[in-house]
Amino acid sequence: MPEFPGGEQALLHYLAEQTSVYASSHEQEYLRVRVIVEKDLMDKIRDKFLDRNPLGKNPFFRKAALEIIQKMPKWKPGLKDGKVVRSYYTIPIMFKLK
């Protein structure tokens, strides 16, 4: 599996920090963003597309989720049989009420 710099806990901390900027006092949203982490360490996450999710209908939060993904630092690519490979990863993003 590909890895966010610092691991899963660092990813969760990053997401909590970033989503707080978009927090709302009257609405919350849960989205999943499926991304492709390329083989080359110099590449950031390349393709971004929102999973079909019945809870992810608000366009404001959909746009915010993509902005958060675009600002992410470079990921460590996935490995298969000791070789670096292109990998898919689904990132859960929760926008909570203030």
Biopython code that builds the backbone (N, CA, C, O; Angstrom):
import numpy as np
from Bio.PDB.StructureBuilder import StructureBuilder

atoms = [
    (1, "MET", "N", (0.836, -1.193, 0.000)),
    (1, "MET", "CA", (0.000, 0.000, 0.000)),
    (1, "MET", "C", (0.878, 1.253, 0.000)),
    (1, "MET", "O", (1.954, 1.263, 0.599)),
    (2, "PRO", "N", (0.422, 2.291, -0.662)),
    (2, "PRO", "CA", (1.149, 3.559, -0.573)),
    (2, "PRO", "C", (1.018, 4.122, 0.839)),
    (2, "PRO", "O", (0.145, 3.708, 1.602)),
    (3, "GLU", "N", (1.887, 5.064, 1.180)),
    (3, "GLU", "CA", (1.883, 5.579, 2.547)),
    (3, "GLU", "C", (2.033, 7.094, 2.574)),
    (3, "GLU", "O", (2.895, 7.661, 1.903)),
    (4, "PHE", "N", (1.182, 7.733, 3.360)),
    (4, "PHE", "CA", (1.297, 9.158, 3.621)),
    (4, "PHE", "C", (2.556, 9.379, 4.458)),
    (4, "PHE", "O", (2.875, 8.539, 5.299)),
    (5, "PRO", "N", (3.285, 10.486, 4.256)),
    (5, "PRO", "CA", (4.480, 10.730, 5.064)),
    (5, "PRO", "C", (4.157, 10.725, 6.562)),
    (5, "PRO", "O", (3.348, 11.529, 7.024)),
    (6, "GLY", "N", (4.776, 9.839, 7.303)),
    (6, "GLY", "CA", (4.533, 9.718, 8.732)),
    (6, "GLY", "C", (3.526, 8.643, 9.084)),
    (6, "GLY", "O", (3.319, 8.350, 10.261)),
    (7, "GLY", "N", (2.890, 8.043, 8.068)),
    (7, "GLY", "CA", (1.976, 6.933, 8.311)),
    (7, "GLY", "C", (0.524, 7.336, 8.489)),
    (7, "GLY", "O", (0.139, 8.483, 8.261)),
    (8, "GLU", "N", (-0.267, 6.362, 8.901)),
    (8, "GLU", "CA", (-1.721, 6.520, 9.019)),
    (8, "GLU", "C", (-2.105, 7.604, 10.023)),
    (8, "GLU", "O", (-3.002, 8.405, 9.756)),
    (9, "GLN", "N", (-1.435, 7.638, 11.177)),
    (9, "GLN", "CA", (-1.757, 8.652, 12.189)),
    (9, "GLN", "C", (-1.474, 10.055, 11.674)),
    (9, "GLN", "O", (-2.232, 10.985, 11.951)),
    (10, "ALA", "N", (-0.397, 10.210, 10.932)),
    (10, "ALA", "CA", (-0.071, 11.517, 10.354)),
    (10, "ALA", "C", (-1.131, 11.926, 9.326)),
    (10, "ALA", "O", (-1.488, 13.100, 9.234)),
    (11, "LEU", "N", (-1.628, 10.961, 8.559)),
    (11, "LEU", "CA", (-2.694, 11.244, 7.594)),
    (11, "LEU", "C", (-3.956, 11.716, 8.320)),
    (11, "LEU", "O", (-4.563, 12.713, 7.929)),
    (12, "LEU", "N", (-4.348, 11.005, 9.370)),
    (12, "LEU", "CA", (-5.541, 11.387, 10.126)),
    (12, "LEU", "C", (-5.394, 12.778, 10.740)),
    (12, "LEU", "O", (-6.342, 13.563, 10.741)),
    (13, "HIS", "N", (-4.202, 13.081, 11.264)),
    (13, "HIS", "CA", (-3.938, 14.408, 11.827)),
    (13, "HIS", "C", (-4.037, 15.473, 10.728)),
    (13, "HIS", "O", (-4.654, 16.518, 10.933)),
    (14, "TYR", "N", (-3.439, 15.214, 9.580)),
    (14, "TYR", "CA", (-3.489, 16.147, 8.455)),
    (14, "TYR", "C", (-4.938, 16.414, 8.051)),
    (14, "TYR", "O", (-5.329, 17.566, 7.859)),
    (15, "LEU", "N", (-5.732, 15.355, 7.922)),
    (15, "LEU", "CA", (-7.124, 15.507, 7.503)),
    (15, "LEU", "C", (-7.936, 16.292, 8.531)),
    (15, "LEU", "O", (-8.735, 17.152, 8.161)),
    (16, "ALA", "N", (-7.742, 16.005, 9.806)),
    (16, "ALA", "CA", (-8.462, 16.735, 10.859)),
    (16, "ALA", "C", (-8.113, 18.224, 10.820)),
    (16, "ALA", "O", (-8.985, 19.083, 10.950)),
    (17, "GLU", "N", (-6.851, 18.505, 10.642)),
    (17, "GLU", "CA", (-6.386, 19.893, 10.577)),
    (17, "GLU", "C", (-6.971, 20.612, 9.361)),
    (17, "GLU", "O", (-7.451, 21.741, 9.469)),
    (18, "GLN", "N", (-6.928, 19.959, 8.222)),
    (18, "GLN", "CA", (-7.401, 20.575, 6.978)),
    (18, "GLN", "C", (-8.921, 20.728, 6.941)),
    (18, "GLN", "O", (-9.425, 21.756, 6.489)),
    (19, "THR", "N", (-9.651, 19.727, 7.405)),
    (19, "THR", "CA", (-11.108, 19.813, 7.340)),
    (19, "THR", "C", (-11.664, 20.844, 8.314)),
    (19, "THR", "O", (-12.759, 21.363, 8.101)),
    (20, "SER", "N", (-10.925, 21.148, 9.378)),
    (20, "SER", "CA", (-11.408, 22.142, 10.342)),
    (20, "SER", "C", (-11.572, 23.517, 9.682)),
    (20, "SER", "O", (-12.400, 24.318, 10.117)),
    (21, "VAL", "N", (-10.796, 23.787, 8.649)),
    (21, "VAL", "CA", (-10.890, 25.061, 7.923)),
    (21, "VAL", "C", (-12.261, 25.193, 7.254)),
    (21, "VAL", "O", (-12.784, 26.299, 7.116)),
    (22, "TYR", "N", (-12.838, 24.069, 6.842)),
    (22, "TYR", "CA", (-14.109, 24.062, 6.120)),
    (22, "TYR", "C", (-15.294, 23.691, 7.005)),
    (22, "TYR", "O", (-16.395, 23.473, 6.500)),
    (23, "ALA", "N", (-15.082, 23.618, 8.318)),
    (23, "ALA", "CA", (-16.149, 23.201, 9.226)),
    (23, "ALA", "C", (-17.339, 24.152, 9.137)),
    (23, "ALA", "O", (-17.190, 25.354, 8.916)),
    (24, "SER", "N", (-18.492, 23.587, 9.311)),
    (24, "SER", "CA", (-19.739, 24.337, 9.239)),
    (24, "SER", "C", (-20.478, 24.199, 10.566)),
    (24, "SER", "O", (-20.331, 23.198, 11.267)),
    (25, "SER", "N", (-21.266, 25.203, 10.901)),
    (25, "SER", "CA", (-22.040, 25.124, 12.145)),
    (25, "SER", "C", (-23.397, 24.464, 11.933)),
    (25, "SER", "O", (-24.127, 24.241, 12.898)),
    (26, "HIS", "N", (-23.748, 24.146, 10.688)),
    (26, "HIS", "CA", (-25.068, 23.573, 10.437)),
    (26, "HIS", "C", (-25.074, 22.335, 9.529)),
    (26, "HIS", "O", (-26.135, 21.774, 9.256)),
    (27, "GLU", "N", (-23.916, 21.918, 9.070)),
    (27, "GLU", "CA", (-23.897, 20.774, 8.167)),
    (27, "GLU", "C", (-22.587, 20.007, 8.311)),
    (27, "GLU", "O", (-21.536, 20.597, 8.564)),
    (28, "GLN", "N", (-22.660, 18.699, 8.150)),
    (28, "GLN", "CA", (-21.448, 17.888, 8.106)),
    (28, "GLN", "C", (-21.543, 16.936, 6.932)),
    (28, "GLN", "O", (-22.624, 16.701, 6.392)),
    (29, "GLU", "N", (-20.400, 16.389, 6.543)),
    (29, "GLU", "CA", (-20.351, 15.564, 5.332)),
    (29, "GLU", "C", (-19.248, 14.525, 5.465)),
    (29, "GLU", "O", (-18.186, 14.802, 6.023)),
    (30, "TYR", "N", (-19.503, 13.335, 4.951)),
    (30, "TYR", "CA", (-18.491, 12.283, 4.880)),
    (30, "TYR", "C", (-18.287, 11.947, 3.414)),
    (30, "TYR", "O", (-19.241, 11.633, 2.702)),
    (31, "LEU", "N", (-17.042, 12.013, 2.967)),
    (31, "LEU", "CA", (-16.685, 11.705, 1.586)),
    (31, "LEU", "C", (-15.545, 10.706, 1.576)),
    (31, "LEU", "O", (-14.798, 10.575, 2.545)),
    (32, "ARG", "N", (-15.431, 10.010, 0.467)),
    (32, "ARG", "CA", (-14.258, 9.173, 0.217)),
    (32, "ARG", "C", (-13.670, 9.634, -1.107)),
    (32, "ARG", "O", (-14.383, 9.780, -2.100)),
    (33, "VAL", "N", (-12.375, 9.858, -1.109)),
    (33, "VAL", "CA", (-11.696, 10.270, -2.330)),
    (33, "VAL", "C", (-10.736, 9.158, -2.719)),
    (33, "VAL", "O", (-9.836, 8.809, -1.955)),
    (34, "ARG", "N", (-10.927, 8.611, -3.895)),
    (34, "ARG", "CA", (-10.029, 7.560, -4.381)),
    (34, "ARG", "C", (-8.957, 8.217, -5.235)),
    (34, "ARG", "O", (-9.265, 8.978, -6.152)),
    (35, "VAL", "N", (-7.711, 7.926, -4.933)),
    (35, "VAL", "CA", (-6.588, 8.556, -5.620)),
    (35, "VAL", "C", (-5.651, 7.498, -6.193)),
    (35, "VAL", "O", (-5.703, 6.326, -5.818)),
    (36, "ILE", "N", (-4.809, 7.934, -7.096)),
    (36, "ILE", "CA", (-3.755, 7.081, -7.644)),
    (36, "ILE", "C", (-2.423, 7.642, -7.169)),
    (36, "ILE", "O", (-2.116, 8.810, -7.407)),
    (37, "VAL", "N", (-1.639, 6.816, -6.501)),
    (37, "VAL", "CA", (-0.295, 7.192, -6.086)),
    (37, "VAL", "C", (0.654, 6.570, -7.106)),
    (37, "VAL", "O", (0.731, 5.348, -7.232)),
    (38, "GLU", "N", (1.362, 7.411, -7.819)),
    (38, "GLU", "CA", (2.236, 6.943, -8.890)),
    (38, "GLU", "C", (3.497, 6.280, -8.349)),
    (38, "GLU", "O", (3.811, 6.385, -7.163)),
    (39, "LYS", "N", (4.213, 5.596, -9.235)),
    (39, "LYS", "CA", (5.445, 4.883, -8.869)),
    (39, "LYS", "C", (6.583, 5.839, -8.522)),
    (39, "LYS", "O", (7.419, 5.535, -7.672)),
    (40, "ASP", "N", (6.608, 6.971, -9.170)),
    (40, "ASP", "CA", (7.708, 7.921, -9.041)),
    (40, "ASP", "C", (7.547, 8.745, -7.761)),
    (40, "ASP", "O", (6.524, 9.406, -7.583)),
    (41, "LEU", "N", (8.521, 8.719, -6.886)),
    (41, "LEU", "CA", (8.466, 9.496, -5.648)),
    (41, "LEU", "C", (8.356, 10.995, -5.897)),
    (41, "LEU", "O", (7.904, 11.736, -5.024)),
    (42, "MET", "N", (8.760, 11.443, -7.066)),
    (42, "MET", "CA", (8.714, 12.868, -7.355)),
    (42, "MET", "C", (7.281, 13.319, -7.669)),
    (42, "MET", "O", (6.976, 14.510, -7.604)),
    (43, "ASP", "N", (6.415, 12.378, -8.005)),
    (43, "ASP", "CA", (5.031, 12.733, -8.320)),
    (43, "ASP", "C", (4.205, 12.796, -7.045)),
    (43, "ASP", "O", (4.399, 12.020, -6.109)),
    (44, "LYS", "N", (3.294, 13.727, -7.041)),
    (44, "LYS", "CA", (2.308, 13.743, -5.980)),
    (44, "LYS", "C", (1.190, 12.800, -6.392)),
    (44, "LYS", "O", (1.311, 12.082, -7.384)),
    (45, "ILE", "N", (0.120, 12.803, -5.643)),
    (45, "ILE", "CA", (-1.040, 12.024, -6.047)),
    (45, "ILE", "C", (-1.495, 12.578, -7.388)),
    (45, "ILE", "O", (-1.656, 13.788, -7.545)),
    (46, "ARG", "N", (-1.700, 11.690, -8.351)),
    (46, "ARG", "CA", (-1.982, 12.134, -9.709)),
    (46, "ARG", "C", (-3.460, 12.351, -9.978)),
    (46, "ARG", "O", (-3.891, 13.490, -10.156)),
    (47, "ASP", "N", (-4.219, 11.314, -10.011)),
    (47, "ASP", "CA", (-5.634, 11.428, -10.355)),
    (47, "ASP", "C", (-6.481, 11.446, -9.104)),
    (47, "ASP", "O", (-6.223, 10.712, -8.149)),
    (48, "LYS", "N", (-7.481, 12.282, -9.119)),
    (48, "LYS", "CA", (-8.389, 12.377, -7.982)),
    (48, "LYS", "C", (-9.811, 12.246, -8.502)),
    (48, "LYS", "O", (-10.172, 12.891, -9.487)),
    (49, "PHE", "N", (-10.602, 11.437, -7.868)),
    (49, "PHE", "CA", (-12.013, 11.361, -8.228)),
    (49, "PHE", "C", (-12.782, 10.876, -7.023)),
    (49, "PHE", "O", (-12.348, 9.967, -6.315)),
    (50, "LEU", "N", (-13.921, 11.486, -6.796)),
    (50, "LEU", "CA", (-14.724, 11.137, -5.625)),
    (50, "LEU", "C", (-15.442, 9.824, -5.870)),
    (50, "LEU", "O", (-16.061, 9.623, -6.915)),
    (51, "ASP", "N", (-15.353, 8.936, -4.899)),
    (51, "ASP", "CA", (-16.155, 7.707, -4.963)),
    (51, "ASP", "C", (-17.630, 8.094, -4.960)),
    (51, "ASP", "O", (-18.021, 9.123, -4.409)),
    (52, "ARG", "N", (-18.420, 7.261, -5.577)),
    (52, "ARG", "CA", (-19.867, 7.476, -5.483)),
    (52, "ARG", "C", (-20.262, 7.177, -4.040)),
    (52, "ARG", "O", (-20.043, 6.079, -3.529)),
    (53, "ASN", "N", (-20.838, 8.163, -3.413)),
    (53, "ASN", "CA", (-21.178, 8.039, -2.002)),
    (53, "ASN", "C", (-22.487, 8.791, -1.772)),
    (53, "ASN", "O", (-22.545, 9.998, -2.007)),
    (54, "PRO", "N", (-23.528, 8.113, -1.323)),
    (54, "PRO", "CA", (-24.807, 8.796, -1.138)),
    (54, "PRO", "C", (-24.747, 9.928, -0.126)),
    (54, "PRO", "O", (-25.604, 10.812, -0.144)),
    (55, "LEU", "N", (-23.753, 9.921, 0.760)),
    (55, "LEU", "CA", (-23.642, 11.001, 1.744)),
    (55, "LEU", "C", (-22.850, 12.187, 1.207)),
    (55, "LEU", "O", (-22.855, 13.253, 1.823)),
    (56, "GLY", "N", (-22.174, 12.030, 0.082)),
    (56, "GLY", "CA", (-21.308, 13.075, -0.436)),
    (56, "GLY", "C", (-21.964, 13.922, -1.511)),
    (56, "GLY", "O", (-21.478, 13.974, -2.641)),
    (57, "LYS", "N", (-23.068, 14.591, -1.173)),
    (57, "LYS", "CA", (-23.825, 15.314, -2.183)),
    (57, "LYS", "C", (-23.554, 16.814, -2.219)),
    (57, "LYS", "O", (-23.851, 17.461, -3.223)),
    (58, "ASN", "N", (-23.008, 17.376, -1.168)),
    (58, "ASN", "CA", (-22.817, 18.825, -1.095)),
    (58, "ASN", "C", (-21.624, 19.248, -1.950)),
    (58, "ASN", "O", (-20.501, 18.817, -1.691)),
    (59, "PRO", "N", (-21.851, 20.094, -2.974)),
    (59, "PRO", "CA", (-20.754, 20.508, -3.867)),
    (59, "PRO", "C", (-19.655, 21.282, -3.140)),
    (59, "PRO", "O", (-18.490, 21.198, -3.529)),
    (60, "PHE", "N", (-20.002, 22.038, -2.088)),
    (60, "PHE", "CA", (-18.985, 22.775, -1.330)),
    (60, "PHE", "C", (-17.980, 21.806, -0.719)),
    (60, "PHE", "O", (-16.772, 22.016, -0.823)),
    (61, "PHE", "N", (-18.470, 20.752, -0.085)),
    (61, "PHE", "CA", (-17.584, 19.791, 0.562)),
    (61, "PHE", "C", (-16.834, 18.934, -0.460)),
    (61, "PHE", "O", (-15.690, 18.547, -0.221)),
    (62, "ARG", "N", (-17.461, 18.641, -1.581)),
    (62, "ARG", "CA", (-16.772, 17.895, -2.642)),
    (62, "ARG", "C", (-15.564, 18.698, -3.137)),
    (62, "ARG", "O", (-14.472, 18.152, -3.295)),
    (63, "LYS", "N", (-15.770, 19.989, -3.376)),
    (63, "LYS", "CA", (-14.670, 20.855, -3.836)),
    (63, "LYS", "C", (-13.591, 20.969, -2.744)),
    (63, "LYS", "O", (-12.397, 20.907, -3.036)),
    (64, "ALA", "N", (-14.020, 21.135, -1.501)),
    (64, "ALA", "CA", (-13.075, 21.242, -0.388)),
    (64, "ALA", "C", (-12.229, 19.982, -0.265)),
    (64, "ALA", "O", (-11.024, 20.069, -0.026)),
    (65, "ALA", "N", (-12.847, 18.808, -0.427)),
    (65, "ALA", "CA", (-12.110, 17.542, -0.329)),
    (65, "ALA", "C", (-11.017, 17.476, -1.389)),
    (65, "ALA", "O", (-9.896, 17.057, -1.097)),
    (66, "LEU", "N", (-11.328, 17.880, -2.599)),
    (66, "LEU", "CA", (-10.321, 17.854, -3.665)),
    (66, "LEU", "C", (-9.202, 18.857, -3.399)),
    (66, "LEU", "O", (-8.041, 18.576, -3.699)),
    (67, "GLU", "N", (-9.529, 20.007, -2.846)),
    (67, "GLU", "CA", (-8.501, 20.991, -2.492)),
    (67, "GLU", "C", (-7.565, 20.422, -1.425)),
    (67, "GLU", "O", (-6.349, 20.601, -1.502)),
    (68, "ILE", "N", (-8.126, 19.744, -0.442)),
    (68, "ILE", "CA", (-7.305, 19.132, 0.617)),
    (68, "ILE", "C", (-6.371, 18.083, 0.025)),
    (68, "ILE", "O", (-5.202, 18.010, 0.405)),
    (69, "ILE", "N", (-6.871, 17.277, -0.894)),
    (69, "ILE", "CA", (-6.047, 16.247, -1.534)),
    (69, "ILE", "C", (-4.929, 16.889, -2.349)),
    (69, "ILE", "O", (-3.789, 16.426, -2.316)),
    (70, "GLN", "N", (-5.251, 17.941, -3.071)),
    (70, "GLN", "CA", (-4.247, 18.594, -3.917)),
    (70, "GLN", "C", (-3.106, 19.199, -3.102)),
    (70, "GLN", "O", (-1.984, 19.302, -3.599)),
    (71, "LYS", "N", (-3.375, 19.602, -1.858)),
    (71, "LYS", "CA", (-2.350, 20.206, -1.013)),
    (71, "LYS", "C", (-1.486, 19.185, -0.277)),
    (71, "LYS", "O", (-0.517, 19.555, 0.385)),
    (72, "MET", "N", (-1.833, 17.908, -0.389)),
    (72, "MET", "CA", (-1.089, 16.886, 0.352)),
    (72, "MET", "C", (0.372, 16.824, -0.078)),
    (72, "MET", "O", (0.704, 17.086, -1.234)),
    (73, "PRO", "N", (1.240, 16.473, 0.871)),
    (73, "PRO", "CA", (2.644, 16.248, 0.496)),
    (73, "PRO", "C", (2.782, 14.957, -0.311)),
    (73, "PRO", "O", (1.826, 14.196, -0.456)),
    (74, "LYS", "N", (3.965, 14.729, -0.822)),
    (74, "LYS", "CA", (4.242, 13.525, -1.613)),
    (74, "LYS", "C", (4.078, 12.274, -0.754)),
    (74, "LYS", "O", (4.473, 12.249, 0.411)),
    (75, "TRP", "N", (3.493, 11.245, -1.344)),
    (75, "TRP", "CA", (3.306, 9.968, -0.670)),
    (75, "TRP", "C", (4.441, 9.025, -1.035)),
    (75, "TRP", "O", (5.084, 9.177, -2.074)),
    (76, "LYS", "N", (4.677, 8.055, -0.171)),
    (76, "LYS", "CA", (5.584, 6.951, -0.492)),
    (76, "LYS", "C", (4.779, 5.966, -1.334)),
    (76, "LYS", "O", (3.702, 5.543, -0.912)),
    (77, "PRO", "N", (5.273, 5.590, -2.513)),
    (77, "PRO", "CA", (4.490, 4.694, -3.379)),
    (77, "PRO", "C", (4.389, 3.281, -2.801)),
    (77, "PRO", "O", (5.151, 2.894, -1.915)),
    (78, "GLY", "N", (3.423, 2.524, -3.330)),
    (78, "GLY", "CA", (3.226, 1.147, -2.905)),
    (78, "GLY", "C", (4.277, 0.212, -3.480)),
    (78, "GLY", "O", (4.947, 0.535, -4.460)),
    (79, "LEU", "N", (4.410, -0.951, -2.855)),
    (79, "LEU", "CA", (5.350, -1.974, -3.313)),
    (79, "LEU", "C", (4.595, -3.276, -3.560)),
    (79, "LEU", "O", (3.652, -3.607, -2.841)),
    (80, "LYS", "N", (5.017, -4.003, -4.576)),
    (80, "LYS", "CA", (4.501, -5.344, -4.831)),
    (80, "LYS", "C", (5.684, -6.208, -5.244)),
    (80, "LYS", "O", (6.387, -5.891, -6.204)),
    (81, "ASP", "N", (5.898, -7.287, -4.524)),
    (81, "ASP", "CA", (7.038, -8.173, -4.766)),
    (81, "ASP", "C", (8.355, -7.394, -4.770)),
    (81, "ASP", "O", (9.257, -7.681, -5.558)),
    (82, "GLY", "N", (8.450, -6.407, -3.880)),
    (82, "GLY", "CA", (9.670, -5.625, -3.745)),
    (82, "GLY", "C", (9.862, -4.550, -4.803)),
    (82, "GLY", "O", (10.892, -3.876, -4.812)),
    (83, "LYS", "N", (8.888, -4.375, -5.698)),
    (83, "LYS", "CA", (9.001, -3.364, -6.759)),
    (83, "LYS", "C", (7.973, -2.260, -6.524)),
    (83, "LYS", "O", (6.853, -2.509, -6.078)),
    (84, "VAL", "N", (8.384, -1.049, -6.833)),
    (84, "VAL", "CA", (7.502, 0.103, -6.705)),
    (84, "VAL", "C", (6.404, 0.010, -7.765)),
    (84, "VAL", "O", (6.687, -0.241, -8.936)),
    (85, "VAL", "N", (5.140, 0.215, -7.348)),
    (85, "VAL", "CA", (4.010, 0.104, -8.270)),
    (85, "VAL", "C", (3.061, 1.290, -8.114)),
    (85, "VAL", "O", (3.025, 1.952, -7.077)),
    (86, "ARG", "N", (2.311, 1.531, -9.151)),
    (86, "ARG", "CA", (1.228, 2.504, -9.123)),
    (86, "ARG", "C", (0.122, 1.892, -8.271)),
    (86, "ARG", "O", (-0.207, 0.717, -8.436)),
    (87, "SER", "N", (-0.460, 2.682, -7.356)),
    (87, "SER", "CA", (-1.437, 2.137, -6.414)),
    (87, "SER", "C", (-2.652, 3.046, -6.276)),
    (87, "SER", "O", (-2.567, 4.263, -6.440)),
    (88, "TYR", "N", (-3.784, 2.418, -5.971)),
    (88, "TYR", "CA", (-4.989, 3.157, -5.620)),
    (88, "TYR", "C", (-5.087, 3.223, -4.107)),
    (88, "TYR", "O", (-4.664, 2.304, -3.406)),
    (89, "TYR", "N", (-5.652, 4.321, -3.607)),
    (89, "TYR", "CA", (-5.857, 4.470, -2.165)),
    (89, "TYR", "C", (-7.128, 5.285, -1.974)),
    (89, "TYR", "O", (-7.318, 6.300, -2.644)),
    (90, "THR", "N", (-7.995, 4.855, -1.072)),
    (90, "THR", "CA", (-9.209, 5.601, -0.781)),
    (90, "THR", "C", (-9.027, 6.335, 0.543)),
    (90, "THR", "O", (-8.726, 5.731, 1.573)),
    (91, "ILE", "N", (-9.216, 7.645, 0.490)),
    (91, "ILE", "CA", (-9.012, 8.498, 1.644)),
    (91, "ILE", "C", (-10.373, 8.940, 2.189)),
    (91, "ILE", "O", (-11.133, 9.599, 1.479)),
    (92, "PRO", "N", (-10.694, 8.585, 3.445)),
    (92, "PRO", "CA", (-11.963, 9.041, 4.020)),
    (92, "PRO", "C", (-11.808, 10.461, 4.559)),
    (92, "PRO", "O", (-10.835, 10.767, 5.249)),
    (93, "ILE", "N", (-12.764, 11.318, 4.244)),
    (93, "ILE", "CA", (-12.699, 12.703, 4.708)),
    (93, "ILE", "C", (-14.021, 13.042, 5.375)),
    (93, "ILE", "O", (-15.084, 12.907, 4.770)),
    (94, "MET", "N", (-13.950, 13.487, 6.636)),
    (94, "MET", "CA", (-15.135, 13.850, 7.397)),
    (94, "MET", "C", (-15.095, 15.323, 7.741)),
    (94, "MET", "O", (-14.180, 15.790, 8.418)),
    (95, "PHE", "N", (-16.080, 16.042, 7.278)),
    (95, "PHE", "CA", (-16.246, 17.448, 7.649)),
    (95, "PHE", "C", (-17.251, 17.474, 8.792)),
    (95, "PHE", "O", (-18.424, 17.154, 8.596)),
    (96, "LYS", "N", (-16.797, 17.853, 9.988)),
    (96, "LYS", "CA", (-17.634, 17.811, 11.186)),
    (96, "LYS", "C", (-18.245, 19.178, 11.485)),
    (96, "LYS", "O", (-17.765, 20.216, 11.028)),
    (97, "LEU", "N", (-19.308, 19.139, 12.258)),
    (97, "LEU", "CA", (-19.927, 20.381, 12.725)),
    (97, "LEU", "C", (-18.990, 21.107, 13.675)),
    (97, "LEU", "O", (-18.220, 20.477, 14.400)),
    (98, "LYS", "N", (-19.057, 22.408, 13.671)),
    (98, "LYS", "CA", (-18.237, 23.205, 14.617)),
    (98, "LYS", "C", (-18.757, 23.027, 16.018)),
    (98, "LYS", "O", (-18.213, 23.607, 16.957)),
]
sb = StructureBuilder()
sb.init_structure("model")
sb.init_model(0)
sb.init_chain("A")
sb.init_seg("    ")
for serial, (resi, resn, name, xyz) in enumerate(atoms, 1):
    if name == "N":
        sb.init_residue(resn, " ", resi, " ")
    sb.init_atom(name, np.array(xyz, "f"), 0.0, 1.0, " ", f" {name:<3s}", serial, name[0])
structure = sb.get_structure()
